[in-house]
Amino acid sequence: MCHHEIVGDYHRGCGHFHGRYFTGDVTDCNSPRCKTSKSHMHKTAINCGCPPVVTEDRRVQNLYQTKHPDCQQEPR
């Protein structure tokens, strides 16, 4: 699978990574079955059956010691 670099925030309180944006930097796997590879075998097909799997290379821009807002809900 190709690796796509994504920049985001990491919350140490809960281990949550919140991706902000993809940088466009891609490490190509050169696999003919990978839909995002330059070596993809169905280059001209509109709807091929290959799965669009994106593997993220995460780069932390901001490091927070607190929990992510979605994880800060108080227990009932």
Secondary structure, 3 states (H helix, E strand, C coil): CCEEEEEEEEECCCCEEEEEEEEEEEECCCCCCCCCCCCCCCCCCCCCCCCCCCEEEEEEEEEECCCCHHHCCCCC
